[in-house]
Amino acid sequence: MQDNDVTILGAGLVGSLLATLLAERGITVDVYEKRKDPESRPVEQGRSINLALSHRGIRSLQLAGVYDQVQKHLIPMKGRMMHDVKGNLSFQSYGREDQHINSVSRAGLNYTLIEHARAQGVNFHFDSFCQGVNLEKTTCYFEGETVRSNVLIGSDGAFSVLRQAMQRTERFNLEQYYIPHGYKELTLHPQDGDFALEPNYLHIWPRGNFMLIALPNPDKSFTCTLFFPFEGDLSFQSIQTEEGVLRFFEQYFPDVLPLMPNVAKEFIANPTSSLVTIKTSPWHRNNSLLIGDASHAIVPFYGQGMNAGFEDCRLLIEWGEKFNFDWKKLLPHFSTHRKRDADAISDLAMKNFVEMRDKVADERFLKIKKFEARLQQHYPDTWLPLYTMVTFSDIPYAEAKSLGELQAKLMAELPDDFDPETHPMEGVIARFNALKQGAQ
């Protein structure tokens, strides 16, 4: 039997960041992870599952004192670059000229966070698969070892072992939904030693019911992700041969096909992964807590999964200091007060999937975005577009969602032939203020 102060299950992004933040406050932390120690194998540098780091995540990394180490590996992306079937390009800015999100390698970031946590005295136990949990005794069982803890935190992802234990308790709510689309990772290699596409954009090939996206890597490649239905006339199920892959790309992505000479072999060889949304409540039982994807897994279409998990860590620490780390008060407070925002970003992520695949090339949608940018420029204290609130601010997700719904209502009232450059703004702002006041 080993007695721990705080035990964290999962040494992923959220678990390793939270371990650092706790250790920096004098708390002894042990982290158990089923994977091998990343020190024993090389970190992926080129092709990887890329993530989009933005304000909420950056603020949490700064709190942990690790952002400077991460920053040098980031590639800024200042907006969406849309590719139509004919190869024509159109650009949509994410926000003001000085605002951007950042492409970062999941594996590289995770390695940095683990090494930083080790430097703060965190104890990592790799090759440690948790076989079960006793919530009453705050005890975990591993092969040949039993670990008892004062506090047990599950940051072990969408298929959390700790959550499975909570699911067997009374009055635990779980909502799980797999969307009909899966995803497949593909590689766009450098051309003549340089990026084949402009690197400071998130490239999107929207095609209605599916889309391809590309994020840049430091080695000048791009990690491409195809979001595509599992089943149907045009789906992963319907494309089973290299010839079928080439026909598909020739028809729907002709501009990218010359840049991906190995796409057919890679498409057949690489796994197809699913996308799941998970909502749970409560997030705590006794002295155990779920955090990150273990409590609120979301689809990746707002680029907020990692950022929301990192914000979980920051808020847990801030509330922990408020309660002097009285876990009996802290865990239920966190579980109750964070739930509303986690549900909000989950809903927004699903909504953004439809926007990215269906609307980014729509003429009215683009006109509204231009008008919103104009409103923000002239009324920066009143009008923040939803994307800006979510990505470049600390406004709680639920509040951003509510304000975004009011904004969408106003934008829907604009006439079809409105000119985003000349349409009067004063009436829109006055009505927005009135709607906000009424909502309060």
N, C-alpha and C positions, 0 to 999 in steps of 0.2 A: 504494500500500500504506500502510495506517495501522496503527501499532503501539499497542495498548492494554494497560493493566495488567489490568483486569478488564472483560470485555464481558458484558452481560446482554441476552439476547434477550427482548423482551416488557416493555412498560411498564404492565402491569396492576397489580393490587393487590400481588401478591407481589414482582414485579420492582422496582416503585418503592420499596417498603418496604426490601427488601434493599439496594438502591442507597444509600439513606440510611444504613443501619447500617454499610455498608462505608466510605462516604465519611467518616463521623464518626470512623472509626479510621485516617484518613490514607491510604486506598486510593483511587487514581484509578479512577473508574467511568464507562463509557460505556454507555448504554442505547439499543437500537435497537428501533423499534416500527413496524409496518406501518400503523397508523392515523394519522390527522392529529393534529396538536398540539391538545389540548383548549383551549388558549388562543385558537385560531382559530375556535372555535364555542362557543355557550353551553352550559353544563352543564345537564343535565336536572334540574329541581327537583321536579317532581311525580311523574308516572308514570315508574317505572324498575324495574329488577330489584332488588328489595330483598334485603338480607342481614341475618343476625342476628349481631351482634357480641357476644361473650361473653368470659369471663375470659382465655382463652389469647390471643385476639386483642388484648384491651386491654393485657395485660402487654407484648406485643411493641411496640405503639404507644407505650406509656410508655417503653420502652427507647430508642425512636427520638426521643423528645421531641416527639411530634406529637399525643399523645392529647388534650391540652387544646384543640387546634384542632378535633378530630373530635367531642369530647364535646358541644359545643353544638348539634350537628345530630342527635343521637341521640334516639329516642323509646323509653323503657323499656317492656318488655312483661313483666308479672309472672307470666304463665301462659297456658294454653290456654283459650279460650272456645269450647265446642262448641255447634253449632247443629243440632238435629235437624230432621227434615222438617216437623214441625209448628211450628217456630220456638221451641221450648223451649230454654233455655240451661242449660249446666252448666259449672262452672269447675274447672280442675285447675291447682294452683299448680306452678311450676317448682321451687320449693325453699322455703327459709325466707322469711319476710316481707320481708327485706331483699335478697333475691336476685332478679335479673331479667336477661333478655337485652335486646338493643337493636336496634331496626329502624334501618337506615341505607341510604341510597341508594348503590348501587355507583358510579354515575357521579360523584356528589359526593365520595365518599370517595377515589376514584381521582385526581380533580383535586387534592384536598388533599395527597395523598401525593406526586404529581409536583411540585407547587409547593414542598413542603418539601424534597424531594430536590434540586431546583434550588438552593435556598438553601444547601445543604451543598456545592455545587460539582459536582453530578452533571451530566454532559453527555448530553442527550437528542437523539436523531436520529429524528424522526418521518418518516412517508412513506418508510420504509426496509424494504422487503420482503426478507427473507433468502431467497436463491435456492438456497443450498446450504452445506454445512459439510464441512471437511476435519478429521477428528478427530485425525489424526496431527500435523498442523501447527497445530491449534487456530486455524483460519482460517475466516472466514465470507465469503460472496460476496454482494454486493448489486449492483444495476445500476450499473455504472460505478465500483465501489469494492470493494476487497478489504481485509478487516480481520483482522489477526493479533493474537492476544491471549496474554498469559501464562495467563489463566484465562478459560474461556467457561462461562457459566451460562445454561441454558435455563429461563426462567420463562414460556414462550410457550404455555402452556395445553394442553388435552387433545389438540390436534392439532399438537404441537410439531415444528418443523422439526429441532431438534437431536435429538429422540428418533427421528425418521425416519432420521437418519443413523446413530444407534446401532443401530437395528433391522437395519441391513445388516451389522453386525459379528457375529462368531461368539459364541455362548454368551450372547446377549442374550435375556432372557425377557420376553414381552409377553402379558398377559391382558387382553382387551377384551370388554366385555359391554354391549350396549344393552338396557335393560329394555323391556318391551312398552308402557310408558306414555310419553307425551310430555307437554308442558305448553304452556299458552297464557296469556299475560298479558292481564288485563282491568282496567278501572278502575272504582272505586266513588267517585263524586264527592262533595264536601262537600254537606251539606244545610243550607240557610239559613245558610251561612257557617261551619258547624261540622262536626266529625266526625259522620258518619252512624251510626257504631258507637263503642262505648267504645274509645278509642285505646290504652290500656295493656295490651292483650292481643293474642296471636296468635289470630285467629279461624279456626276450622276447621269445615267442613261435611263430616263423614265419611260416606261413602255406600258402604261396603263395598269395591268394586273401584275406586273413584275418590274424589276429594275436591277441595274448593275451600278455599283458604286466603286470608287477607287480612292484610297488614301495613300499618301506618299510615305516612303521609308527613308532613313538616313543613307542607305546604300544606293539610292536613286532608283529603286524599283517602286512599284505600287502594289499594295495588297488590294485586290479586287474581290468584291463579294457580290454574288448573284443571289438575290432574294426572289424566289420562284415557287409556284405551287408544287406541292408534293404530287398531286394527282390531277388528272384532267387531260383535255386534248393537247394542251401545251404545258408541259410539266416535267419534273424530274423523272416521273414514271414513264413519260412518252419518249424521252431521249435516252437511249441506252447504248448507242454506238458512236464511234468517233465520227463517222460520216454524218450522223444525225446532229452531233454537236456543231460541226462545221456549217451545215445547212442553217442551223438555228442562228449562229453568229453572223453568217453572211446576210441573213434576212433582217435581223434586229440590231446588230452591233457592227455594221460593216466598217466603221472607222477605226474600231479598236482591234479588229481581227488581224491586220498586218503586224500589230505590235505584240501579239500573243501567239507566236508560232507553235507553241506546245499546248495550246488551250484544249485541244481534243483529248490528248492523253491525260492531261491534268484533270479535266472535267470527269473523266471516267474513273481515274484513280483516287481522287480526293473524296473524303466522306461528305455526305449530306447531313446537316445538323438541323435540329428542330428549334423552335422558338416558343418559349413558355412564359406566361404571365402568372404570377403567384401573389395572392393577397392572403394575409393571415391576421388573426387576432385571438387572444392577446399575444404580444411578443414575448411575454415573460411567464415563468412558472417558478414560484419560490425564489431561489437565487440563481436562476438560469435565464438567459436572454438571447433572443435571436436578433441578428443585425445584418444589414446589407441584403444580398439576394436570398439569404435563408428566410427572411421575413417578408421581402417584397421584391421578388424578381420581376423585371420588366423587359419588354422587347427593346432593341437597340436604336430605335428610329428617332429619338430625340438627342442621342449622344449623352444621356444623363445617367445611365446605370452606374458607372464607376463614380461619377461626380456625386450622385445621390448617396452612394455608400460611403464615400469620403465625408460628406456632410453629416451623415449619421454619426461618424466617429467624432467630428468636431462638437456636435451638439451634446453627445453623451459626455464628453469631457467638460464642456461648459456647464451643463447641468450638474455633473458630478462635483465640480468645484463649488457650485451653489449649495449643494446638499452635503458638502464635506465628505463625499463618497460614502454616504450612508446608503448602502445598496438596497435596503428595504424600502427606502423612499425613492431612490434614483431609478431603479428598474421599472416600477409601474409608471412613474412620471414619463420616462422616455417612451415606453410602450404606448401610452395614451396620447401624448402630445405630438409624436412624430408620425403616427398612423395616417392622419388626415392628409399630410403632405405626400406621403409615400403613395397613397391611393391616387392623388391628383396627378403626379408625374407618370404613374402607370397609365392613366387614361389619356394623358397628353401624348405619350409615346405611341400608343395605338393610333391616335388621330393623326400624328405626324407621318406615319407610314402611308396613309392615304394621300396626304399632301405631297410627299416626296415622289410617289410613283404616278399619281394622277394629275396633280394640279400645278406643279412647278413650271410646266410649259403652257399653262392655260393663260390666255390673254387677259381676262378679267382679274385673275389671281395676281398676275404681275403688275397690273395697274394699281390694285389695292396695296401691294407692297410698296410701290413707289409713293403713293399717297401717304401711307403710314410713315415712311421715312421723312417725308416733308413735314408731317405733323410733329414728329419727334424733334426735328431740327428747330422748328419755330416754338414748340411748347414742350421743352425737355423735362420740365417739372410736372407735367400733366399727362403726357402721352408717351408711354413706353410700349413698343410692340411686344406681343406675347413672347416671341423668341428672345428678345432682349431681356425681359424679366426673368425668364427661365435660365438663360445661358450666361448672362453678364451681370447678374445681381444676386443679392441674398434674400430677395422677396420670397417668403414661403411659397412653395409650389401651389398650395391650395388657393392662396390669395392671387397668385399670378393667373391661375386657371379661371377664377371668377372674373377678374378684370378682363382677361382675354375673351371671355364669353360676351361681356358687354361690348367690347370693341367689335367683335364679329357681328353682333346685332346691328351696330351702326354701319359697318361696311356693307352689310347686306342691303341696307336701305339706299345706298348710292345708285343713281340711275345707270343703266347699261352703257350710256354714251358719255359718262363723266370723264373729264380730263384731269389726271392726277397732278398735272403741273399748275392748273389754274382753278380747280374747284375750291370754293370758299371753305376755309377751315374754322372760322369763328363759331359757326352754328354747330359744327360737329363737336368741338371742344365743349361748348356750353351744354349740349345734350349729354355728352359723356359725363360731365360733372354732375348733372342732375340725376343720371342713372346710378352713378356711384353713391350719391347721397341717399337715393331711394333704397338701394341695396343694403345700406347700413342700418 
